Amino acid sequence: MPRQITSADRAAVAQNIRHTKIVEAGRKLARIVKHVDPDAKTKAVRTRLEKDIGKWLRFHGGEAFDRPWSADHLKVLDKISTAMNKGGMFALAMPRGGGKSTILKWVTAYVLLTGRRKYVVVIAATAEMAQAIVDFVRQQITESDTLHAHYPHVTTYARATDGKAIKARYQLRADGKASGILWSKTTLVFPEVVTPDGKPYPSNGAILEAHGLTGAIRGKWKDTKTGKVLRPDFVLLDDPQDRSSAESPSQCAMRERIITGDVLGLAGPRKRIAAVMPCTIIRKGDLADRFLDHKQHPEWQGEICCLVNKWPDAQDTLWKEYEHIYRDETSEGRGFAAATEYYKSNRAAMDAGSEVSWEHRVRDGEISALQTAENLRIEAGTQFWSEYQNDPQDILNSDYKLDPVAIATRINGKDRRVLPEDCAHIVGMVDINHDGLRWALGATNNDRNIGVIEYGIYPGNGAMLYDPAAPIDPESVAIQRGLTGLNAVLSEIVLKRGDDIARIKIMMVDCSGTWQDAVFKWIDRKPGNIPWIASRGVGNSSYRPNANRIGKPGEQWHNARWRGKGDVVIHNADFWRMRQQRGWLLPVAAADAISFFGKQGQRHDKFAEGVVAEVLHNYAETEVGSLYKWVIAPGSRNDWGDVATGLYVAAAAVGASPVAGQERTPKKAHVVIRRPGR
């Protein structure tokens, strides 16, 4: 028989319910955060400061902006204000140490706290670099006393999270509803609270996100509590390139496409986005240089600021002597006091004609902004021109310069695989690497004007030819399989000269390295009708025009027969590399010139990178022959350059020459040092 419920039982249950409600209410109360609005005087100061972004930054930034603004600073701040208030895009290059990064970090905080923009996306070269700005804003709204005094409707709720995402998630405002604050590694969302008279604050629900440029940045949007879709309306592109990507034209082109397409499309089809891009020109033609160029991107209102606007009249006299004193003294560990004394004694003459961009930029121990700039020029060396002047100089000393952008866009107006009317031969070259066979076909006339009509990588699509660290097949097996596959691809390519089918005259394949035997074995039993032949380039000092020669030698090349292997085209790699590189500088239709297929607007960036990877640093003609010194740019690969050089050798091997019927022979003379182009 069930036990009957007594009054004592009912009292116990009621007490338990009351206890549960009290505990729940206590927990809820613990999650509630309230703020107190500033007094009328503080509000008036806040309103006055918000009307002038420069004054706002100096008030809240404190020691970060303890020196007066320069004319460049004021110009930059004015453009930033225009962008955030009216829309538009602004690219900015300032000298290193000029406060560019600090300004933009504080501008991000200003935009969010004042409600000038509601959805700010920070995009940098990497996600980690972008996250640093989010961390900065997070730190300021939790630790800055001046911001707390002016914007307690944000900072009070931020401080209450104790930096924990879980506390932000369950935080409540005074009416018991969620405050809306979000606190994560890459995203901040400001609380949604109301004034004492029930009005929302301008900063309510403001969003800050961080992304790397090459990450997933398309189609960003947020649903608000009212059902409205919020899209990014302010983008801060903080140095969207690093040194590695700046050196790569294809990387620059890819990032340029991302910015003009994905980034600027974040705001949606109806709203004009505001964007600010602080950047540094690392090399001519890089991503920053493109967006700062008013001709290439006039919509970005590019502004380039330099440390020194005008160098002094005595730059090559008194300042040259100053540099000698500075270097001598500092090298002996005595500092630059003697150099400073020299400057003091001759200051009027040494300052004459100069103009610095920020007269208050003076380091400890120096007596003027000009002296600081001159010392930085001495200390930073060649990097001074990119880091402080935004005018990078060429480090390597070469009299002919290959511009990767100029090469990538050097087109002859022909469609892919279409042969010019004066085409005499089709020649080809293959360069072997573990990540693929890079190959190209060139149409050459009798004057050796070469048009690249097709090129590619086999197998392509990121597939490896073989893995040198953990090969599934031996290297030789993988290479022979790859050559068989490439041969099949080339056999399917239809090349026409008018109505006639044209055939490849010679197809050279590099046989240097550990794959030499594999190449000869494959050529010995090659399928099909393509005339393959091994190719071997050697340095100028090692080239012997009669070594194992077959027939008459050509200009720095000859056919040879290697016992037990087969026939091979041997060439002076230094000579032909220089010939090939100079070919890109000749008029497109000239003898010995080279160009790409394509119509206006087409680019060949990857190929161009390989062409410019090797720079002829010095060249000399001596009694014992020519001397070459090549330098490969750090992080670069010269594979496509080797392919282009092979096209020149192949063209020479079939009889094409810019000097019809003539062969050039080296001249014996006393030692004459010269550089390329002299």
N, C-alpha and C positions, 0 to 999 in steps of 0.2 A: 504494500500500500504506500503510494507516494507521500512524502513528508509535506505537510502544509506550510505555506509561506507565512511567516509571522511578521508582526510589526517591526521587530528587531531586524529581520532580513530586509524589509523595505527601507528602513533607515540606513542600513549599511550600503545598499545599492545607491540610494540618493546621495550619500556622502561620497561614494566613489565617483559618481557622475560629476558632483561639484568639484571634486579634486582634479578630475581629468580636465574639466573646463578651465579651472584655475591654472593648471600646468600649461594647457594649450594657449591660454591667453597670455601667460607669462612668456612663453616662447615667441608668440607673435609680437608682443611688445618689445622683446629683445631684438627683433628684426626691423622694427620701425626706426627710421632715421628722419629727423627734423632739422631744418636749417633756420637760421635767423637772417633776414635781409639786412644789408648794411644801412646805416643811417643816411639821412638826406644829404649830408655833406659829402660822404664817401660816394654816394650815387652820382652826385654832380661831378666829382673828380673822374669817376669811371666814364661818364658820358663824354666829358671833354677829351679824355685820352683816346677814346674809341674813334673820334673824328680824325685823329692824326696817327697813322700807324707808326711813324717814326718815334713819336713821343710815347706811345703805348709800349713799344719794344724797349725803349731806354728805361722806362719806369719799372716794368716788370722783369726785364732782363738783367738789371743791376750791373754788376761788374763786367758782364759780357759786352756791354756797350758803354764803356766808361770814357770813350774818347768821342769828340764831336764827329758828326757825319761828314763824309767828303761829298763833293759834288756828284761823284759817281753813285755813292750810296743813296743820295736823295733822288737821283734819276731812277735808280732801280726800284726804290720803294714806291715811287709814283707809278711806275709801270705795273708793279705788283698790285697796287690798290685798284688801278683801272681794270686789271684782269679779274680780280675777285668781285668787284662791284658791278662791272658791266659785261663781263665775259671777255674772251680773247685769250691769246697765247703769247707767252713771253719766254724767250731763251736768253740765258744770262751766263756770261763768262767773266769771272773776276779773278784777280791774283790770289794765289794761295796765301792764307793768313789774313785775307781782307774781310773775313766775317761772313762769307757767303753761306756756309752751312749753318752757322748759328742763326743768322737772319731767317733762313728758311724754316728752321725748326720752330722758332718763335712765331713766325707767320702762321704756321700750321695751328699752333695753339690759339692765336688771335682769331683766325677764321672760324674755328669751332666754338670758342667761348662767346664770341660776339654774334654768332648766328649768321655771318655773312654768307656762308655756304654750309649746307647740311650734310653732305656726303663727300668726305675727302678721302681720296685714294693716293697713297704714297707708293711710288714705283721706283725701284732702284735697279742697278745692274744685277744684284742678287737679292733674294728674299731676306737674308740676314742684314744687309745694309738698309733695306727699307724698314725692317723691324726696329732698327736703332732709333728712328724718328718716333715711332709709336712709344717706345720705352721712354724717350725724352719727354713727350707730352704727358705720359702717365706719371712720371716723376714730378713734373712741375705742378700738376693739379693735386698731387698728394702732399707736396712738401713746401711749395712756395707760399710764404705768408702774405705777400701782396695780392696774389691771385685769390687766396682764401678770403681776404678782406673784401675784394671786389666781386667775386663770383662764388659765394658760399652755396648757391643753389646747385653748383657742380662739385666743388671741392669737398663739401661736407659729406656727400654721398660716396665720393671716391675714397676719402680717408677712412670711411666706415667699413670698407671692404677688407682693410688690412692686406691688400694686395692678393686676395684670394678670390678665385672665380666663383667658388661655391657660395660665399657670402654675398657676392654681387647678384647671383642668380636668385637668391631668396630674400633679397632686401626689399623692404616695404617703405612707402612714404606715409605721411601722417594720416591719410584716410584709409590706411590698411591695404591699399592696392600696390601692386608691384611698382618699384621705382623705375624699372626699365633699364637700369644700368647693366652694361655687359663688360666683362673684364677678362679678356683672353690674351694669348701670346701675340697674336697679330691683329686683333680688333679691339677697339674701344667704342662703346655706345654711351653717350651721356644720358643722365637721368631725365625723366619727364615729370616735372613738378610744376606747381603753380604758385603765383604770387599770393600775398594775403588777400587780394581782391579777386582771386580766381583766374587770373590771366596766365597763359603759358609763357615761359621764358624763351628768348630767341634761340638759346642753345639746346632746347629740348630735343632729345632723340638724335642729336648730331652724331655722325658715324665717322670713325677713322679706321682705315684698313691699310695693311702693308702687303706688297706683292713684289716678287722679282719680275723683271721685264719679260723674261721668256717663260714665265709661269702661266697659269690659267687666269687670264684677266678679262676675257670676253664675257659680255652679258651679265655684268654685275648689277644687282638690284636687291631691294629690301621691301617687304610689306610692312607698312606702318599699322598702328592700332586702329586707325580710322579707315583702313582698307586702301589707302593710297599707295601706289608703287613709287618708291624713292630710288632714283638712279644717281650715280656719281655726278657731282656738279663742279668739283674742283680736283684737279690732278696735280700732284707734285712729283715731277720726274727728277729725282735726285741723282745726278751723275749716272745716266742710264748706260754708260759703257765703262769697262775696265780696260787696263792696258792690253790685255790679250785680245779682246774683241776689237779694240781700236786699230790694232795692227792688221786686222783681217777685213778686206773689202767686202767679202761675202757676209761676214757677221754684221758689219755696219749696214749693209743693204737690208739684211733680214730685220735688224732692229729698227731701221727706218720705216720698213713696211709695217711693223707691229705698232709703232707710235702713230703713224698717219692713218692706220686702219683700225686696229683694235682699241688703242687707248683713246683716240679722239672720238670713237663711236660709243664710248661708255655712257654718255649723257642721253643717248637715245636720239630719235629722229627730229624732235621738236625743240630741243633746248641747246643753246650754244654753251659749250663747256668752257670753263676757265682752267688754264694750265700754265704752270711755271716750271721751267727746266733749267736749274743751275747745272753748269757743265764746265769741263775743261778741255781745251783742244790739245790732244796728245800728239796727233800728227795731222798734217795737211790731208784733207779729204776724209777724215774720220767722221763719226756720227755727230759729234759736237760741231765740227766745222761745217757740216752740211746744214744743220738747223740754224746756225748763226749767220749763214749766207743769205742775204736778202733776196738774191736772185733765185736760189733754189727753193727757199721756204720763206717768202715774204710774209706769210700769215703768222709767223712766229716772232716778229718784231725783235730780231736778235740784237743783243747789246754786248759788245766786247769791251772790257775794261782792262787797262794795263797798269802795272806798278809805276812805270815811267812813261809819260806821254811824249816827252821830248828829252833826248839826251843832251848833256851840256856841250858847249862848244869845245871845251878842253878834254873831251873824252879820249882822244888819241894822243894827248900830250901829258898834261898834269895828272889825269886819272890813270894813265898808263904807268907813270912813275909811282903813283899811290899804290897801284896793284903790286908792283915789284916790292915796295916796302912792306906791304901787308903780307905777302907770301913769305918773304925772307924772315920777318919777325915771328909770324905764327909757326913757321916750320921749325924754328928754334925754341918754341914753347914760351915766347915772351909776350904773346897776345898781340893786339893791334894798336897799342897806345901810341907807338911811334908814327903809325899811319894816320891816326887821329890828329896828332900834333902837326903833321905835314898839311893835313886838310885845314886845320884852324889857321895856319899861317898863309894859306893860299885860297881861303874859302871864297872870296868874292870872285876870283877868276875861275874857280872850279865850279861854282854854282851858275855862272853866266850862261844864259840860253837854255837852262834846264826847266822842266816842268814835271813835277811828280803828281800822281793822282790823289794822294792822301798825305798832306803835310804832317799829320799827327801820327803817322805810322813810323815811330822811331823806337828802336830797341834800346835796352839798357846799355850804357856805355858809348852810345853813338849820339851825335849831336844834331843830326838832321835826317829827314826822310830820304834825301838823296844819298847820304852816306850809307844808310841802311840798305837801300836798293843796290848800290855799288858793291857792298859787302856780300849781299845775297848773290849777285852776279858772279862774284869770284868763288864763293862757297859752293853754289849749286852747279856750276859749269854749264854744260849744254842744256840741262833740264830747266835752267832758269827761264829760257825763252818760252817753254810751254807752261810751266807752273806759275810764272809771275807775269809774263807778257801775253800769254795766249797766242804766241806766234812761234810754234816749234820750228827748230832749225834742223837741217840734215846733219846727222852725226857722222856718217861715212863720207869720206872725201872722194867723190867721183865726179868726173866732168860731164858724164851723161847720166841723166836721172830718169828712171822708169817710174811713171805714176800709175799705180794699179787701177785707178779709176779710168784714166785715159786708155789703158790697155783693154780693160773690161768692156769699154764702149767703142772700141776701134773696129767698126764694122764696114763691110764693103758693099752693102746693099743687096747681096745675093741671098736667095733662100737657101735653107739647109739642103745639102746634097745636090745643089745646082751648080754645074760647071761653067766657068766663064768661056766665052767664045775662043779665046787664045790659049786655053788650057792644052798643054802638051803632054802632061803626065799626071797620074794620080799616085802619090807616094804616101806611105804610112809608117808609123812608129809605135812601138809598145814598150812601156816601162813596167817592170815587175816589182810588186810590193806584196807583203802578206795580206794587206787589206784590199787587194784587187789589181787587175791589169788595167793601167791607164793607157788609152790608145787614142790616136787621132789620124784622120786622113786629110791630106792637103792636095789642092790642085795647084800645080805650078806651070808657068809658061817657060819659054826658053830663056828668059831673062831672070829666072828664079824669083818671080813675084808669086808668093805663096798665099793662097786663100784656104784657111781651115774650113773644110766643108762638113765635117762630122767629127765628133769625139765622144768618149764615154769611159765608164769604168765597168769592167767585168769581174764578178757577176753583178755588181751594183746593188742598189737598195740596202746598203749597209751590210751586206753579206761579206764574210771574210773569205779570201782565197785559201788561206790556211792560218792556223794559230801557231806561231813559233814557240809559245810557252807550253802548249799542250796539244800537239798535232794529232788529229784523228788518223790522218794519212801522213806518210813521209812527205817532206817538202817537195821532192822531185815529182812524186805522184800527183800532188795537188796542182803543181804548176803545169804539168803536161795535160791534166784534165781541164784546167782553166784555158790553156791555149787552144785545145780542141773546141771548147765551147765558144771562145771568141772567134775562131775561124768560121764556125757555123753562122755566127751573127754577121760577120763581114760578108760572107757568101750570099746572104739574103739581101744585102743593101744594093739597091738599084741606082746606078749613077749614069746620067745621060748627058751627052754633049749634043744638043739639038735632038735629032731623032735617033742618034746612034748610042748604043750601049757602050759605056767606057769601063775599062777594067783597071784594076790596081796594077801598077807597073812594078813596084817593089814594096814589100812590107817588112820592115826591120823590127827586130825584137832584141832587147838588151840581154846580153849574155854574161854580164859581170856578176860578181857575188858567188854565193854558194850554189846558185841554180844553173851554172854554166853547162854542166853535163846534161841536165834535164832539157835545156833548150836545144842543144845539138841532137839529142836523141829524138826529140819530138819533130824537129825539122827534117830529120832523116826519113821519117815515116809519115810526114804530114799528109792529111787528106785534102782533096780538092785541088783547085788550080791557082790559088793565090800564091804568088812567088815570094815566099818567106825567106829571110836570110838573117843570120845572127849579126848583132852590132856590138862593138866594144869601143868605148871612149876611154882614152888615157890622157893624163896630164901632159902639158906641153913639154916638160923636161923629160918625160918618158917616151914620147912619141918618136918612132923610128920609121920613116916612110918606106923603107925597103924590107922591113921585117916580114918574112914569109910571103912576100908580095907576089900577086898574080897580075900580069899585065902592067899597063902604064899607071903610075900613081896620079891621083888628082891633087887638088889644092888642099893640103893638110888632111888627106884621107887616102886610103888605098884598099883594094881587095886583097885578102890574104887567105891562105889555106893552112889550117892548123892540122897537123898530122894526127890521125886517129879521131878527129872531131868533124871537121868540115870547113866550108867557106865562111868568111866573116868580113864585114866592113869595119875597118879600124880607122878611127879618126882622132884628131887632136881636140879633145873636149874643151880646153880653154879657148882655143881659136874659134871654134864653132859656136860656143856659148856666147862669146862676145859678138860674133856676127849675127846670131839670132836676136840678141837683145837690141842691137842697133837697128835691126829690121823693123822693130815696133815704132821707131822714131822717124822713119822715112815716110814720105807721102804714100798713101795707101796704094796708089797705082804705080809706084816707082819700082825699078829693078831692085831685087834683093829685099823687098819689103814683105811684111807678113800682116795678115788681118783675119778677122773672123767673118763667118757668114752672119747675116742678120740685117734687119731694117732698123730704122730709127727707134730708139727706146729699148732695144734688146741689150742685154749685158751678159758678160762671161766672167763673173767675179772669181769663181774658184780657179779657173785656168789662169787668170791674171795674177792671182796670189802666188802660184807656183813660178810664174815667169819672173816676178820681182823678188823672189825669196833670196836669190844670190845676187850680191852687189859686187861689181868690180872695183875694189878699193884702190888698187894701184896697178899700173901697167908700165913696163919698161922694155925698151929695145936695147939689147947689148950685143957685144961681139959674139957671144955664144948663143944668141937667140933671144926670143921674147920671154919676158917674165910676167906672170900674172899672180895677183893676190885677190882671191875671192873671199867674201864674208857672207855667211848665211844669217839672216835676221833671226834672233832668238824666237823659238816656238814656230818657225816657219818650215814648210816643206817645199822642196824644189822639184817634185816629181813632174808636174806639168811643164816646168821649164825644161826638164830633160826631154820630154816628149817633143816640145817645140824645136829644140836643138836637133833632135833626130830627124825632123821633117826637113831641116836645112841640109843635113848630111845626105839624106835619101835623095833630095832634089839634085844635089851635086853629083851623086852616084849615077843618076840617069842622064846626066849631061847638061843640066840647067846651070847657067852661069850669067852673072850680070855683065861680064865682059866676054862677049861672044868669041869663042875660038881661042881664048887666051887663058893661061894659067899664071897665077902670081907666084913669084919666088921671093923668099926673104932676102933682104939686103944686108950685107956685112958692113959694119961701120963701127966707129968708136962708140963708147958707151954714151947713150943719150937717154936720160930719164924723162918720160912724159906720162901724161895721164890720158884716159880714154877721151877721144874726141879731138885731141891735139894733133 
